[in-house]
């Protein structure tokens, strides 16, 4: 089913229905984050991992309500970049867009490497990761309906693998001889929430693709809340089963706690989890590339990126130049770095991105507000708290990159003012 056709040559086509939108959001969240974020979160929060998960989910809920009501008012591509420009001014919008594009580009490379680590460990990891980037960039170039179809398959495989983890986890109990759980400080609980927020960061991905959604004012708010609710349930069940099988210390001690659960006696589950983790990584990579492409399109339309990136393919109705350039950049990053700090760096950028969205939602008129204003205020506070409690290295790297982006815009404005499209 598709909506009305585009009204101008550079417009995207409205082809995503509610099930498509929910699956894209769910595919962004039930991705590689669930296979990788529990270990650093458990190392920080210790026995309070579930509290960290609850905090991350609460901040995500506040952000999701703000994003949903903003997307209903501004149903176009770009997400918080557009909301910031419209409600707070061009600098706020630019900061949100810059944080999203830079943080998610690094995250895309990390997802490609995660896939290759599970699919082809050893010397073939990076070549296979590059092939994954090329393949999924091609899928996105063939139109948003192909993106939704492939996401549907990958989400299904991922959920089957997570179901296997839950079954094994709930039928095994951590040994009583396990090391005692160290006490968790409040800072550790907050750091754990920051790491877990990385896994939730795709709940409003559909908002960045608002120009391609059928009946966006009705579909986007429903899709965002449904996808987030489903992901919260999945994460909570997986976390409980993992802690039941490994304990807090065991969960923190392994870089791949879900794989460790699957390796416990009881069946051929390691292969299932390996396939599921690979599929989840591809699903996250697919959604990230689509989201960055649409945000880049919006920034090019607004004059904050080169104008040639705003081109839309006449047949497939996708921002093909932006997505090709993104694919090249991600492939290069895959080859030159291992991106071990990608989780913290990505969390920094995404938390600031949603902080802008919450402030923008706070300024909406009563007629446009679908949720209590206090949720936007709580979202801003939650984002800021989680940002400042991230590890020092992640905080420092993120601050430097943000400052670089702001300086680049200031220099460009002095040389040549932007010409919005």
N, C-alpha and C positions, 0 to 999 in steps of 0.2 A: 504494500500500500504506500502511496506517496502523496504528499501534499501538493499544493499548487506549485507550479514551476517557478523558476527564478524570474525576477522582474527586471534585472539588469544584467549586462554581460559578465560582471565580476561577482555576481551573487551565487551562493551555494544552493543546492536543491534540498527541499524538505522531504526526506525519505525515511527518517527514523521514527518508528512507532514507539509506544510505551514499552513493550517487551524488549525491543532493540536497545532503547535507552537504559533500561534497568541492567541488561546484560553487559553493556559497555561499562557502566559504573561498577558493577560487581566484578567484571574482569580486571578492572584497574586496581581493585582492592584485594581480591582473592588471587593475588599474584605472588611474585617472588618474595614480597615482604613477609608473608606468613611463614615462609620457609627459612627466612634469615633474620627477622627482627626479634624473635623470642630470645635468642641467645644473649645479645648485648643488653636487652631489657632485663633479663633475669640476673645478669651479672651486676647490674646497677641496683635493681630493686630487691634482689634476694627473695625472701619469702613473701614479699608483697607484690609479686608480679601481677596478680589479679587486680590489685588496687591501681597499679599503673595502667592496666588495660582499661579499667573503668574511667580513669581520668582522661586517657587518650580518646576513648569513645565519647565522653561528655563534651570535650572540646570539639571533636569532629561533628557532633550533633548540632552544637551551636553554630558552627561554621556552615553546616549543610543547610540549616534553616535560612541563614542570611543569603547564601548562594542561590537557594531555590527562589526566594522572593525577588531577588535582583534579576535572575534569569527570566522570570515571568514578565518583568517590566522591560528588560532589554534583551529580547530573544535573538541575539546575533552572536557571531563568533568572537572569542576573545576573553570571556570570563571576567575575572577581576580587573584585567587591564581596561576593559570597556567600562565596568562599573566605577572604577576609580576615576577615570577621565570624566565621566558624566556627572558624578556626584561630588568629587573632591578636587578635581583639577588635573591637568596633564602630568604634573610631576608624580602625583600619587599613582595614577594609572601606569605611568612608565615604570615606576619602582616595582609595582606588582607584576607587570609583564616581564620585566628583566629578571626578577627573582624566579619566576616560573620557567622561563625559557632556559636560563643557565642551569638552575637546579635540576630540572627535568631532563636536560640533555645529558648531564652526567649520570642521572639515574637510568636513562635509556641504555647507555653504554654498560652500566652495571648489570642491568637485566639481561643484555646480550651475553655478557660474560658468565652470568649465573646459569643461563640456559646451556652454554657450551660446556661449563664445568660438569654439569650432570650428563649431558649427551655425549661429550667426547673429551674426557679428561686427558691431561697430558699435553704433548706438543701440538695437538690439533685444536686445542681450546680456542685460541684467538682466530685462526682461519674460519672455524665453524661459527664463531660469534659474528664475524664479518658477514658470512653468508646469511646468517639469520637476519641481520640488519637489512641486507639487500632484499631478501625475500619478503619481509614484512613491509618495507617501504614500497615495494611493488604492489602488495595487496592493498595498501592505502591508496596508491595512485589509481587503482581500478575502480574506485568509488566507495562511498561510505557504506553501501549495502553489503559489499564484500567484507569490509571491516567488521560489520556486525555479525555476518555469518561465521567467519573464522573465529571471532570472539566467542560465539555460542559453543563451538566445538571445544575450544581450549578451556573454557570455564567448566564444562561438563567433565572433562578429563581431570582437571584440578580438584573438583569436588569429590570425585571418586577416590582420588589419592588421599585426600584429607579424611574421608570416611574410613579408609583403611587405618590411618594413624589413630583415629579416635577408638576404633575397635580394639586395636592392639594396646593402646594406652590404658583403656579402662579395664582390660583383662590382666594387666600386670601392675604390681605395686612396687614402689621404690624400696630397696632393701633397708632394713632397720639399722644396718651397720653404716649407712651413709654418713658422710661428714655432717657435723652440726651446721645449721643454717646461720650465717653471720647476720647480725642485726642490720636492718636497713635504716639509713638516715632519710629524713624527708627529701634531701637533695637527690638521693639515689632513686626514690620513688618517682620524682619528677623527671629525672633523666630517663628512667625506664619508660615513662609516658611519652617523652619526646621521641625515643626510638620506635615505640609502637605506633606513634602517629604517622611515621613513614609508611606503615602498612595500610593506614586508612586514607592516605592522601589522594586516592583516586575517586572518592565518593562524588565529587562535583565535576568529574571530567566531562560529563554530558553538558554541563553549563558552558564549557568552552566551545562546544559544538552546537550551540543553540540555534544557529542559522539553518541547521539541517534537520531539525526536529519538527514533526507534524504537530500542529496545535500546541506550540511551545508554552504558552501561558498556563495550560492545564497539564501538559505532559511532563515538563521539566521538574516542577516541584514534587510531583508524585514519584518520578523516577529516582530523584536524589534521595528522598526519604526511604523508599522501598529498598534501594541498593544498599544504603548505609545500614538499615535495620537487618537485612539478611547477612551482611558482612559481620556485624556485631555478634550475631548468634553463632556464626561459624567460628569466629575467633575465640569466643568464650568457651565453646565446647572443645576446641582444639587445645586451648591453654589448660583447661582443667584436666584433660586426658594426658597431656604431656607432663604436667606436674605430678599427676598420680603415678605415672610410670617411672619418671626419672628423679623426681624431687627437685627443689629449687637449685641445689648445688649441681646436680647432674645436668639440668637444663642449661645452666650458665657455663658448664665446663666444656661443652661441645659446640663447634661452630654451626652444626646442623642438627639441632635437637629432634626435629621431626624424623630425620633419617635414622637417628639413634633409636627412637621409639620403634620404627619399622623393623629395625634389625634385631629386636628382641625375639625370643623363640615364639613360633606360632604360625609360620607360613611364609610364602614368597613375597612378603610385603616390601622389602627393599627395592625390588624392581618396580613395583607399582608406584612407590613414592618417588623414585628417580624419574619415572615418566611423568608423574604429576607435577613435580617441581619444574621439569623442563617445559611442560605445557603452560604452567602458571607464569613462568618467566616470559614466554613468548606472548601470552595474553597481556601481561603488563607492558611489555615493549610495544605491542601493537597499539594499545590505548594511549601510551605516552607519546608516540610518534604522531598519532592523530591529533592529540591535544596541543602539542607544541606547534604543529603545522597551522592549526586554526588561530592560536594566539599570535604567531608570527604574521599571519595574514592580517589580523586586526591591527597589529602594530605598524605594518607597512601601510595600511589604509590611513592610519593616523599620523603618518609621517615620522614615526619613531624607528623604523627600519627602512632600508631601500625600497622604493616604490615598486620595483620589478617583482618583489616577493608577493605582491598582492594579486598576481595573475591567477585566474581560475581556468582550469582546463575546459574547453568548450563542450566536450562530450562527457567526461567523467565527473565534472563539477566538483573538483577538489583543488586546493591550493598547490598545484604540482611543483612549481618552482621552490616554494618554501619546503616542501617535503623532500624533494631531491637534495637540496642543500643540507637539510637536517640529516638525511641518511649518510651523506658524505662525512659530515662532521662527527657523527656518532661512530662511524667505521674507523675514522682516524683515531678517535679517543680510545677505542677498543684496542688498537694496535700499540698505542704509546703508553698506556697506563693500566694498572690493575684496579684502580678506583676503590681501594679498601675503605676509604672514608666517605663513600658515596651516600651511605644512609644518613649520617649526621649532616653532611653538606646539603643533601636534598631536603631534609627536615627543616633546616634553617630557611631555605628559600621558600618552601611551601607554607610554613607557618607565617612568614611575613606576607606572603601573597594573600592568605586568608585573613590576616589582620586587616589588610586594606579592604577586603570584601565586607568584613564586619562593620568597619567604620562607615563604609558606604551605605550599608543596610540601616545603620542608625539614623542616617539623614533622610531616609525615605518618608514620604507623606503617609498619613494614616490610611489613605485609600489604597496605597500600594503595599502596605505592611500586612503580611499574612500571619506573622508570629509575634509574640510579645517582644517589645523593644529590649527588655532585659537580656534576652538571649544573645543579641548582638553585642551588648556590653560584656557579657560573660565570655563570649567568643574572643573578643579583643584581649581581655585579661588573660584568658587561657593561652592564647597564642604567644603573648609577650612573656609569660612565665615560663613556658616550655622552651622558648628560644634562649632566654638568658641562662637556663640551667643545662643547656646542651654542653657536651665536652668542650674544653677550651679550644682544641684544634679546629673543631667544626665551627664554633662560634667565630674564631679569628678568620678562617678561610672565607666564611660566608660574608663577614663584614667587609673584608677586602674586596671581594667580587662585587658586592652591592655598591661600595664607594666608587669602584672603577666604572661601573655602569652609569652612575650619576655624573661623574666627571665627563665621560664620553658624551653624554647628552648636553651638558653645559657647553662643552667645546663646540659641538655641532651647531647648537643654537647661535653661538657667536659667529660662526662661519656662514651658516645658511639656515634661516628659520624653516621649520617644517611646513610642508604644503599638504594639509589633510586632503584625502580623497573622498 
